[in-house]
Amino acid sequence: MTESGKVAIAVAVIGVLGTLAAKFIDSGGSEPTVSATMPPLPGLAGAWTDKDGDALVIVQTGSNFAVTRWSFAGFVSATGTITGRDVRFDYRTDTASGQCSGELAGDGRSVTLACEEPGNSYAQRLKRGA
C-alpha cells in the first residue's frame, strides 16, 4: 500500500472516531438508552358477565363507554369513563339509579366495582366473556 493510501485510511478512521466522540458528548457522556414503550391498557369494549351471570355488552370510544345491553331485568342504561384502570359509571334501571366505581384488572379480564344507589350499596364484579 502506498503512503498516500495509508494516510487516507488514517484520516477516515479519525473521522469516524470524531463522529462517535461527538455523539457521546451530545448524549451527556452517558450510554445510549433504549426506550421501551408500555403496551396500552386493555379497554372495556366487548362482552362481559356480572357476578350473577347476566350478560352485558360495552361499547367504548376513547375514555367514554356505554353499556348497550345488560340482560338483568329492568336495565335501562349505563354510561361511564375509564381513566387508566379506574372505571366509573352511572346506571339506571326501571326502579333505581346509582353509580359504580372500581378498577380494571391489569390483565383486562375483570373489573371489581363498589356500587351505590339510594339505600343500597353492593359489590359487583364483571368478567370478560369468552
DSSP file (Angstrom, degrees, kcal/mol; ACC not computed):
  #  RESIDUE AA STRUCTURE BP1 BP2  ACC     N-H-->O    O-->H-N    N-H-->O    O-->H-N    TCO  KAPPA ALPHA  PHI   PSI    X-CA   Y-CA   Z-CA
    1    1 A M              0   0    0      0, 0.0     2,-0.0     0, 0.0     0, 0.0   0.000 360.0 360.0 360.0 140.8    0.0    0.0    0.0
    2    2 A T     >  -     0   0    0      1,-0.1     4,-1.9     4,-0.0     5,-0.2  -0.295 360.0-111.7 -76.2 162.6    1.3    3.4   -0.9
    3    3 A E  H  > S+     0   0    0      1,-0.2     4,-1.8     2,-0.2     5,-0.1   0.879 119.0  52.6 -61.5 -38.8    2.0    6.1    1.7
    4    4 A S  H  > S+     0   0    0      1,-0.2     4,-2.0     2,-0.2    -1,-0.2   0.835 106.6  53.7 -69.0 -31.8   -1.0    8.2    0.4
    5    5 A G  H  > S+     0   0    0      2,-0.2     4,-2.0     1,-0.2    -1,-0.2   0.894 108.2  49.9 -66.3 -40.9   -3.3    5.2    0.8
    6    6 A K  H  X S+     0   0    0     -4,-1.9     4,-2.2     1,-0.2    -2,-0.2   0.888 110.4  50.1 -64.8 -39.2   -2.3    4.7    4.4
    7    7 A V  H  X S+     0   0    0     -4,-1.8     4,-2.4     2,-0.2    -2,-0.2   0.904 108.5  52.3 -65.6 -41.9   -2.9    8.4    5.1
    8    8 A A  H  X S+     0   0    0     -4,-2.0     4,-2.1     2,-0.2    -2,-0.2   0.902 110.9  47.2 -62.6 -41.9   -6.4    8.2    3.5
    9    9 A I  H  X S+     0   0    0     -4,-2.0     4,-2.5     2,-0.2    -1,-0.2   0.913 111.7  50.5 -65.8 -43.1   -7.3    5.3    5.8
   10   10 A A  H  X S+     0   0    0     -4,-2.2     4,-2.3     1,-0.2    -2,-0.2   0.901 110.5  49.5 -62.4 -40.7   -6.0    7.0    8.9
   11   11 A V  H  X S+     0   0    0     -4,-2.4     4,-2.2     2,-0.2    -1,-0.2   0.904 111.0  49.9 -65.0 -41.4   -8.0   10.2    8.0
   12   12 A A  H  X S+     0   0    0     -4,-2.1     4,-2.2     2,-0.2    -2,-0.2   0.919 111.4  48.1 -63.8 -44.1  -11.1    8.1    7.5
   13   13 A V  H  X S+     0   0    0     -4,-2.5     4,-2.5     1,-0.2    -2,-0.2   0.916 111.4  50.3 -63.3 -43.4  -10.7    6.3   10.9
   14   14 A I  H  X S+     0   0    0     -4,-2.3     4,-2.3     1,-0.2    -1,-0.2   0.891 109.6  52.3 -62.0 -39.5  -10.0    9.6   12.7
   15   15 A G  H  X S+     0   0    0     -4,-2.2     4,-2.1     2,-0.2    -2,-0.2   0.919 110.3  46.6 -62.4 -45.2  -13.2   11.0   11.1
   16   16 A V  H  X S+     0   0    0     -4,-2.2     4,-2.4     2,-0.2    -2,-0.2   0.923 113.0  49.4 -63.7 -44.8  -15.3    8.1   12.3
   17   17 A L  H  X S+     0   0    0     -4,-2.5     4,-2.4     1,-0.2    -1,-0.2   0.879 109.9  52.2 -63.1 -37.0  -13.9    8.3   15.8
   18   18 A G  H  X S+     0   0    0     -4,-2.3     4,-2.3     2,-0.2    -1,-0.2   0.910 109.4  48.9 -64.3 -42.1  -14.6   12.0   15.8
   19   19 A T  H  X S+     0   0    0     -4,-2.1     4,-2.0     2,-0.2    -2,-0.2   0.918 112.4  48.1 -63.5 -44.0  -18.2   11.4   14.9
   20   20 A L  H  X S+     0   0    0     -4,-2.4     4,-2.1     1,-0.2    -2,-0.2   0.897 111.1  50.6 -64.0 -40.4  -18.6    8.8   17.6
   21   21 A A  H  X S+     0   0    0     -4,-2.4     4,-2.4     1,-0.2    -1,-0.2   0.900 108.7  51.8 -64.4 -40.4  -17.0   11.1   20.2
   22   22 A A  H  X S+     0   0    0     -4,-2.3     4,-2.6     2,-0.2    -1,-0.2   0.902 109.3  49.8 -63.6 -40.9  -19.3   13.9   19.2
   23   23 A K  H  X S+     0   0    0     -4,-2.0     4,-1.5     2,-0.2    -1,-0.2   0.904 110.7  50.6 -63.0 -41.1  -22.4   11.6   19.6
   24   24 A F  H  <>S+     0   0    0     -4,-2.1     5,-2.3     1,-0.2     6,-0.3   0.910 112.0  46.3 -63.5 -42.8  -21.1   10.5   23.1
   25   25 A I  H ><5S+     0   0    0     -4,-2.4     3,-1.8     1,-0.2    -2,-0.2   0.904 108.9  55.6 -66.7 -41.8  -20.6   14.1   24.1
   26   26 A D  H 3<5S+     0   0    0     -4,-2.6    -1,-0.2     1,-0.3    -2,-0.2   0.815 103.6  55.7 -60.1 -31.0  -24.1   15.1   22.8
   27   27 A S  T ><5S-     0   0    0     -4,-1.5     3,-1.0    -5,-0.2    -1,-0.3   0.318 123.2-105.7 -86.6  11.1  -25.6   12.4   25.0
   28   28 A G  T < 5 -     0   0    0     -3,-1.8    -3,-0.2     1,-0.2    -2,-0.1   0.673  65.8 -68.1  76.1  16.8  -24.0   13.9   28.1
   29   29 A G  T 3 <S+     0   0    0     -5,-2.3    -1,-0.2     1,-0.3     2,-0.2   0.496 103.6 126.5  82.7   2.6  -21.4   11.1   28.3
   30   30 A S    <   -     0   0    0     -3,-1.0    -1,-0.3    -6,-0.3    -3,-0.1  -0.544  69.3 -95.2 -93.6 161.6  -24.0    8.5   29.2
   31   31 A E        -     0   0    0     -2,-0.2    -1,-0.1     1,-0.1     2,-0.0  -0.417  50.5 -96.9 -66.2 145.3  -24.6    5.2   27.4
   32   32 A P        -     0   0    0      0, 0.0     2,-0.3     0, 0.0    -1,-0.1  -0.388  43.8-142.9 -61.3 143.5  -27.3    5.3   24.8
   33   33 A T        -     0   0    0     -3,-0.1     2,-0.6    -2,-0.0    -3,-0.0  -0.826   5.1-133.8-112.1 151.5  -30.6    4.1   26.3
   34   34 A V        -     0   0    0     -2,-0.3     2,-0.5     2,-0.0     0, 0.0  -0.900  21.8-143.0-100.6 123.6  -33.3    2.0   24.7
   35   35 A S        -     0   0    0     -2,-0.6     2,-0.5     2,-0.0    -2,-0.0  -0.764  12.1-159.7 -91.9 129.2  -36.7    3.4   25.4
   36   36 A A        -     0   0    0     -2,-0.5     2,-0.4     0, 0.0    -2,-0.0  -0.900   7.4-145.5-105.6 131.7  -39.4    0.8   25.9
   37   37 A T        -     0   0    0     -2,-0.5    -2,-0.0     1,-0.0     0, 0.0  -0.783  17.3-122.9 -96.6 141.2  -43.0    1.8   25.5
   38   38 A M        -     0   0    0     -2,-0.4     3,-0.1     1,-0.1    -1,-0.0  -0.575  30.4-110.7 -77.9 141.1  -45.6    0.3   27.6
   39   39 A P        -     0   0    0      0, 0.0    -1,-0.1     0, 0.0     0, 0.0  -0.399  44.9 -92.8 -66.7 151.5  -48.4   -1.5   25.8
   40   40 A P        -     0   0    0      0, 0.0     3,-0.1     0, 0.0    -3,-0.0  -0.292  44.9-101.0 -64.3 149.8  -51.7    0.3   26.1
   41   41 A L        -     0   0    0      1,-0.1    66,-0.1    -3,-0.1    65,-0.1  -0.384  44.8 -98.5 -65.4 147.9  -54.0   -0.8   28.8
   42   42 A P        -     0   0    0      0, 0.0    -1,-0.1     0, 0.0    66,-0.1  -0.389  41.0-135.9 -65.5 147.9  -56.8   -3.1   27.8
   43   43 A G        -     0   0    0      2,-0.1    20,-0.1    -3,-0.1    42,-0.0  -0.209  14.5-114.8 -92.3-172.7  -60.1   -1.3   27.2
   44   44 A L        +     0   0    0     -2,-0.1    14,-0.2    38,-0.0    -1,-0.0   0.553  68.1 124.6-100.7 -11.9  -63.7   -2.3   28.2
   45   45 A A        +     0   0    0     12,-0.1     2,-0.3    14,-0.0    14,-0.2  -0.198  53.2  39.8 -57.7 136.4  -65.2   -2.9   24.8
   46   46 A G  E    S-A   58   0A   0     12,-2.6    12,-2.6    82,-0.0     2,-0.3  -0.799  93.9 -27.7 129.7-166.9  -66.8   -6.2   24.3
   47   47 A A  E     +A   57   0A   0     -2,-0.3    82,-3.4    10,-0.2     2,-0.3  -0.706  56.3 168.3 -92.4 137.1  -68.9   -8.9   26.0
   48   48 A W  E     -AB  56 128A   0      8,-2.7     8,-2.5    -2,-0.3     2,-0.3  -0.877  23.4-143.3-136.7 165.8  -68.9   -9.3   29.8
   49   49 A T  E     -AB  55 127A   0     78,-2.3    78,-2.8    -2,-0.3     6,-0.2  -0.977  17.6-135.8-128.7 149.9  -70.8  -11.1   32.5
   50   50 A D    >   -     0   0    0      4,-2.3     3,-2.0    -2,-0.3    76,-0.2  -0.339  40.5 -85.8 -93.8-177.7  -71.6   -9.8   36.0
   51   51 A K  T 3  S+     0   0    0     74,-0.3    75,-0.1     1,-0.3    -1,-0.0   0.721 129.3  52.2 -63.2 -21.2  -71.4  -11.7   39.3
   52   52 A D  T 3  S-     0   0    0     73,-0.1    -1,-0.3     2,-0.1    72,-0.0   0.415 121.1-105.4 -93.8   0.7  -74.9  -13.1   38.8
   53   53 A G  S <  S+     0   0    0     -3,-2.0     2,-0.2     1,-0.3    -2,-0.1   0.496  70.2 147.6  88.7   4.3  -74.1  -14.4   35.3
   54   54 A D        -     0   0    0      1,-0.1    -4,-2.3    16,-0.0    -1,-0.3  -0.532  44.8-126.8 -73.2 139.5  -76.1  -11.7   33.5
   55   55 A A  E     +A   49   0A   0     -6,-0.2    16,-3.1    -2,-0.2     2,-0.3  -0.619  29.6 178.5 -88.4 144.7  -74.5  -10.8   30.1
   56   56 A L  E     -AC  48  70A   0     -8,-2.5    -8,-2.7    -2,-0.3     2,-0.4  -0.982  18.7-146.0-141.8 156.3  -73.6   -7.2   29.1
   57   57 A V  E     -AC  47  69A   0     12,-2.4    11,-1.9    -2,-0.3    12,-1.0  -0.988  12.8-161.1-124.8 129.5  -72.1   -5.5   26.1
   58   58 A I  E     -AC  46  67A   0    -12,-2.6   -12,-2.6    -2,-0.4     2,-0.5  -0.931   3.5-164.1-113.9 132.0  -69.8   -2.4   26.4
   59   59 A V  E     - C   0  66A   0      7,-2.7     7,-2.4    -2,-0.5     2,-0.4  -0.969  14.6-164.0-112.0 127.0  -69.1   -0.1   23.6
   60   60 A Q  E     - C   0  65A   0     -2,-0.5     2,-0.4     5,-0.2     5,-0.2  -0.925  17.6-178.7-119.1 136.4  -66.1    2.2   24.2
   61   61 A T  E >   - C   0  64A   0      3,-2.8     3,-2.0    -2,-0.4     2,-0.2  -0.938  70.0 -51.0-129.4 107.9  -65.0    5.4   22.4
   62   62 A G  T 3  S-     0   0    0     -2,-0.4    19,-0.0     1,-0.3     0, 0.0  -0.475 121.7 -21.1  63.1-128.1  -61.8    6.8   23.8
   63   63 A S  T 3  S+     0   0    0     -2,-0.2    19,-2.5    -3,-0.1     2,-0.3   0.465 124.6  85.3 -92.6  -1.3  -62.2    7.1   27.6
   64   64 A N  E <   +CD  61  81A   0     -3,-2.0    -3,-2.8    17,-0.2     2,-0.3  -0.731  54.7 176.4 -99.5 149.4  -66.0    7.0   27.4
   65   65 A F  E     -CD  60  80A   0     15,-2.4    15,-2.5    -2,-0.3     2,-0.4  -0.977  16.2-156.2-146.6 161.5  -68.2    3.9   27.3
   66   66 A A  E     -CD  59  79A   0     -7,-2.4    -7,-2.7    -2,-0.3     2,-0.9  -0.996  21.2-131.6-136.0 141.7  -71.8    2.9   27.3
   67   67 A V  E     -CD  58  78A   0     11,-2.5    11,-0.5    -2,-0.4    -9,-0.2  -0.850  25.9-176.7 -89.5 109.8  -73.4   -0.4   28.3
   68   68 A T  E     +     0   0A   0    -11,-1.9     2,-0.3    -2,-0.9    -1,-0.2   0.698  66.8  14.4 -85.5 -19.0  -75.6   -1.0   25.3
   69   69 A R  E     +C   57   0A   0    -12,-1.0   -12,-2.4    -3,-0.1     2,-0.4  -0.942  56.1 174.6-156.6 132.7  -77.2   -4.2   26.6
   70   70 A W  E     -C   56   0A   0     -2,-0.3   -14,-0.3   -14,-0.2     5,-0.2  -0.981  24.1-145.4-139.0 127.0  -77.4   -5.8   30.1
   71   71 A S        +     0   0    0    -16,-3.1     2,-0.2    -2,-0.4   -15,-0.1   0.481  62.5 109.6 -80.0  -1.7  -79.5   -8.9   30.5
   72   72 A F  S >  S-     0   0    0    -17,-0.2     3,-1.6     1,-0.1    -2,-0.1  -0.501  82.5 -92.9 -75.9 148.1  -80.8   -8.3   34.0
   73   73 A A  T 3  S+     0   0    0      1,-0.2    -1,-0.1    -2,-0.2    21,-0.1  -0.293 106.6  17.6 -61.1 132.4  -84.5   -7.4   34.3
   74   74 A G  T 3  S+     0   0    0      1,-0.3    20,-1.6    19,-0.1    -1,-0.2   0.446  79.1 154.1  90.1   1.2  -85.2   -3.7   34.3
   75   75 A F  E <   + E   0  93A   0     -3,-1.6    -1,-0.3    -5,-0.2    18,-0.2  -0.424   9.1 165.9 -64.5 134.6  -81.9   -2.4   32.9
   76   76 A V  E     -     0   0A   0     16,-2.5     2,-0.3     1,-0.3    17,-0.2   0.741  53.7 -32.2-113.6 -56.7  -82.3    0.9   31.2
   77   77 A S  E     - E   0  92A   0     15,-1.7    15,-2.7    -8,-0.0    -1,-0.3  -0.994  40.6-167.7-163.1 160.5  -78.9    2.5   30.6
   78   78 A A  E     +DE  67  91A   0    -11,-0.5   -11,-2.5    -2,-0.3     2,-0.3  -0.922  10.8 173.1-155.1 133.4  -75.3    2.9   31.8
   79   79 A T  E     +DE  66  90A   0     11,-1.9    11,-2.7    -2,-0.3     2,-0.3  -0.987  15.5 139.2-137.8 148.9  -72.6    5.3   30.7
   80   80 A G  E     -DE  65  89A   0    -15,-2.5   -15,-2.4    -2,-0.3     2,-0.3  -0.902  36.7-103.0-164.6-167.2  -69.2    6.0   32.2
   81   81 A T  E     -DE  64  88A   0      7,-2.5     7,-2.3    -2,-0.3     2,-0.4  -0.945  11.3-152.0-135.4 154.6  -65.5    6.7   31.8
   82   82 A I  E     - E   0  87A   0    -19,-2.5     2,-0.5    -2,-0.3     5,-0.2  -0.998  12.0-178.4-127.1 127.7  -62.3    4.7   32.2
   83   83 A T  E >  S- E   0  86A   0      3,-2.5     3,-2.4    -2,-0.4     2,-0.6  -0.962  70.5 -44.8-126.6 110.8  -59.1    6.6   33.1
   84   84 A G  T 3  S-     0   0    0     -2,-0.5    19,-0.0     1,-0.3    -2,-0.0  -0.580 125.2 -29.3  64.0-116.2  -56.1    4.3   33.3
   85   85 A R  T 3  S+     0   0    0     -2,-0.6    19,-3.0    -3,-0.1     2,-0.4   0.403 113.5 111.3-108.3  -0.3  -57.6    1.4   35.1
   86   86 A D  E <   -EF  83 103A   0     -3,-2.4    -3,-2.5    17,-0.2     2,-0.4  -0.623  49.7-166.3 -78.2 127.1  -60.1    3.4   37.1
   87   87 A V  E     +EF  82 102A   0     15,-2.5    15,-2.6    -2,-0.4     2,-0.3  -0.944  12.2 170.1-117.6 133.5  -63.7    2.7   36.0
   88   88 A R  E     +EF  81 101A   0     -7,-2.3    -7,-2.5    -2,-0.4     2,-0.3  -0.997   5.4 163.2-140.3 137.2  -66.7    4.9   36.9
   89   89 A F  E     -EF  80 100A   0     11,-2.4    11,-2.7    -2,-0.3     2,-0.4  -0.997  28.1-139.6-152.9 156.6  -70.3    4.7   35.6
   90   90 A D  E     -EF  79  99A   0    -11,-2.7   -11,-1.9    -2,-0.3     2,-0.3  -0.872  27.0-172.0-107.9 144.3  -73.8    5.8   36.3
   91   91 A Y  E     -EF  78  98A   0      7,-2.5     7,-1.9    -2,-0.4     2,-0.4  -0.933  13.3-157.5-136.2 161.1  -76.7    3.4   35.6
   92   92 A R  E     +EF  77  97A   0    -15,-2.7   -16,-2.5    -2,-0.3   -15,-1.7  -0.997   9.8 178.7-135.8 142.1  -80.5    3.4   35.6
   93   93 A T  E     -E   75   0A   0      3,-3.2   -18,-0.2    -2,-0.4   -19,-0.1  -0.701  50.9 -89.5-123.4-178.1  -83.0    0.6   35.9
   94   94 A D  S    S+     0   0    0    -20,-1.6   -19,-0.1    -2,-0.2   -20,-0.1   0.802 126.3  24.8 -61.5 -28.1  -86.8    0.6   36.0
   95   95 A T  S    S+     0   0    0    -21,-0.2     2,-0.3     1,-0.1    -1,-0.2   0.529 125.0  17.1-118.3  -8.6  -86.7    1.1   39.7
   96   96 A A        -     0   0    0     21,-0.0    -3,-3.2     2,-0.0     2,-0.3  -0.967  49.7-147.5-156.2 167.2  -83.4    2.8   40.7
   97   97 A S  E     +F   92   0A   0     -2,-0.3     2,-0.3    -5,-0.2    -5,-0.2  -0.974  29.9 147.1-137.8 154.2  -80.4    4.7   39.6
   98   98 A G  E     -F   91   0A   0     -7,-1.9    -7,-2.5    -2,-0.3     2,-0.3  -0.937  35.6-107.3-166.0-173.7  -76.9    4.6   41.0
   99   99 A Q  E     -FG  90 116A   0     17,-2.4    17,-2.9    -2,-0.3     2,-0.4  -0.960  18.2-164.2-132.7 149.0  -73.1    4.8   40.5
  100  100 A C  E     +FG  89 115A   0    -11,-2.7   -11,-2.4    -2,-0.3     2,-0.3  -0.982   7.8 179.1-130.1 145.5  -70.3    2.3   40.4
  101  101 A S  E     +FG  88 114A   0     13,-2.0    13,-2.8    -2,-0.4     2,-0.3  -0.993  22.3 113.0-142.8 148.2  -66.6    2.8   40.7
  102  102 A G  E     -FG  87 113A   0    -15,-2.6   -15,-2.5    -2,-0.3     2,-0.4  -0.907  51.8 -68.0-179.4-153.0  -63.8    0.4   40.7
  103  103 A E  E     -FG  86 112A   0      9,-2.0     9,-2.1    -2,-0.3     2,-0.4  -0.989  24.3-131.4-139.4 135.8  -60.7   -0.9   38.9
  104  104 A L  E     - G   0 111A   0    -19,-3.0     7,-0.2    -2,-0.4   -60,-0.0  -0.684  41.0-111.8 -77.5 131.6  -60.0   -2.9   35.7
  105  105 A A    >   -     0   0    0      5,-3.2     3,-2.1    -2,-0.4     5,-0.1  -0.273  26.3-110.6 -62.4 152.7  -57.6   -5.7   36.4
  106  106 A G  T 3  S+     0   0    0      1,-0.3    -1,-0.1     2,-0.1    -2,-0.0   0.797 119.7  51.0 -56.9 -31.6  -54.1   -5.4   35.0
  107  107 A D  T 3  S-     0   0    0    -66,-0.1    -1,-0.3     3,-0.0    -2,-0.1   0.489 109.1-125.0 -86.4  -2.0  -54.8   -8.2   32.5
  108  108 A G  S <  S+     0   0    0     -3,-2.1    -2,-0.1     2,-0.2     3,-0.1   0.587  80.9 111.6  74.9  10.0  -58.1   -6.6   31.4
  109  109 A R  S    S+     0   0    0      1,-0.1    19,-2.8    18,-0.1     2,-0.3   0.586  75.9  23.1 -95.7 -11.1  -60.1   -9.7   32.2
  110  110 A S  E     - H   0 127A   0     17,-0.2    -5,-3.2    -5,-0.1     2,-0.4  -0.990  55.3-150.5-152.3 159.0  -62.2   -8.4   35.1
  111  111 A V  E     -GH 104 126A   0     15,-2.2    15,-2.7    -2,-0.3     2,-0.5  -0.998  11.5-155.1-131.5 126.9  -63.5   -5.3   36.8
  112  112 A T  E     -GH 103 125A   0     -9,-2.1    -9,-2.0    -2,-0.4     2,-0.3  -0.909  23.6-175.8-103.1 126.2  -64.1   -5.0   40.6
  113  113 A L  E     -GH 102 124A   0     11,-3.1    11,-2.2    -2,-0.5     2,-0.5  -0.899  29.3-152.2-128.0 149.2  -66.7   -2.4   41.5
  114  114 A A  E     -GH 101 123A   0    -13,-2.8   -13,-2.0    -2,-0.3     2,-0.3  -0.994  29.8-167.1-112.9 123.5  -68.3   -0.8   44.5
  115  115 A C  E     -GH 100 122A   0      7,-3.2     7,-2.3    -2,-0.5     2,-0.4  -0.862   9.5-173.0-119.3 147.6  -71.8    0.3   43.6
  116  116 A E  E     +GH  99 121A   0    -17,-2.9   -17,-2.4    -2,-0.3     5,-0.2  -0.999  11.4 163.5-139.8 141.2  -74.3    2.6   45.4
  117  117 A E  E >   - H   0 120A   0      3,-3.0     3,-2.7    -2,-0.4   -19,-0.2  -0.927  61.2 -59.1-142.1 165.4  -77.9    3.6   44.9
  118  118 A P  T 3  S-     0   0    0      0, 0.0     3,-0.1     0, 0.0   -21,-0.0  -0.219 124.8  -2.6 -52.6 121.4  -80.2    5.3   47.5
  119  119 A G  T 3  S+     0   0    0      1,-0.1     2,-0.3     0, 0.0    -3,-0.0   0.545 124.2  77.1  77.7   7.6  -80.5    3.0   50.5
  120  120 A N  E <   + H   0 117A   0     -3,-2.7    -3,-3.0     2,-0.0     2,-0.3  -0.980  45.9 175.7-152.6 134.4  -78.3    0.2   49.0
  121  121 A S  E     + H   0 116A   0     -2,-0.3     2,-0.3    -5,-0.2    -5,-0.2  -0.993  17.0 160.7-135.2 145.8  -74.6   -0.4   48.4
  122  122 A Y  E     - H   0 115A   0     -7,-2.3    -7,-3.2    -2,-0.3     2,-0.3  -0.981  36.9-107.1-158.0 162.1  -73.1   -3.6   47.0
  123  123 A A  E     - H   0 114A   0     -2,-0.3     2,-0.4    -9,-0.2    -9,-0.2  -0.745  31.6-171.2 -95.2 145.3  -70.1   -5.1   45.3
  124  124 A Q  E     - H   0 113A   0    -11,-2.2   -11,-3.1    -2,-0.3     2,-0.4  -0.984   6.2-165.6-134.8 146.5  -70.1   -6.0   41.6
  125  125 A R  E     - H   0 112A   0     -2,-0.4     2,-0.4   -13,-0.2   -74,-0.3  -0.993   4.1-160.8-135.7 128.2  -67.6   -8.0   39.6
  126  126 A L  E     - H   0 111A   0    -15,-2.7   -15,-2.2    -2,-0.4     2,-0.4  -0.876   4.6-163.6-106.6 140.2  -67.5   -8.1   35.8
  127  127 A K  E     -BH  49 110A   0    -78,-2.8   -78,-2.3    -2,-0.4   -17,-0.2  -0.980  27.4-110.6-123.8 137.8  -65.7  -10.8   33.9
  128  128 A R  E     -B   48   0A   0    -19,-2.8   -80,-0.3    -2,-0.4   -19,-0.1  -0.406  39.2-113.7 -65.7 136.4  -64.7  -10.6   30.3
  129  129 A G              0   0    0    -82,-3.4    -1,-0.1     1,-0.1   -82,-0.1  -0.202 360.0 360.0 -66.4 161.9  -66.7  -13.0   28.1
  130  130 A A              0   0    0    -82,-0.0    -1,-0.1     0, 0.0    -2,-0.1   0.463 360.0 360.0 -76.1 360.0  -65.0  -15.9   26.4
